[in-house]
């Protein structure tokens, strides 16, 4: 049994980005993230997920792209999207830009597919107020 997640997969037309051209002697990776924009250099798919998707997608994201390299990426989207169905057609954010889901597919050739998968969860079975010192 699993919990609802999004699987990050390569879309039907393939990835729309290329491996980094930065030399190996430069920083391991660099990233700038602001509401509605992510620019990354030498990023892995796990770093993309960690930087952006787990918080923006509304549920955990698992990498099923099969991409193991490092990539230069640029992604822009409308950050304020609070739809009950983020995968719906024409689901646009308040800034007249594409939703994160649309931007991922159009700009990077990646897609978020809803699935169920085993995920780690934290269970708190007991809690007490601390005693006064």
Secondary structure by P-SEA (a helix, b strand, c coil): cccbbbbbccccccccccccccccccccccccccccbbbbccccaaaaaaacccccccbbbbbcccccbbbbbccccccccccccccccccccccccccaaaaaaacccbbbbbbbbbbbbbbbccccccccc
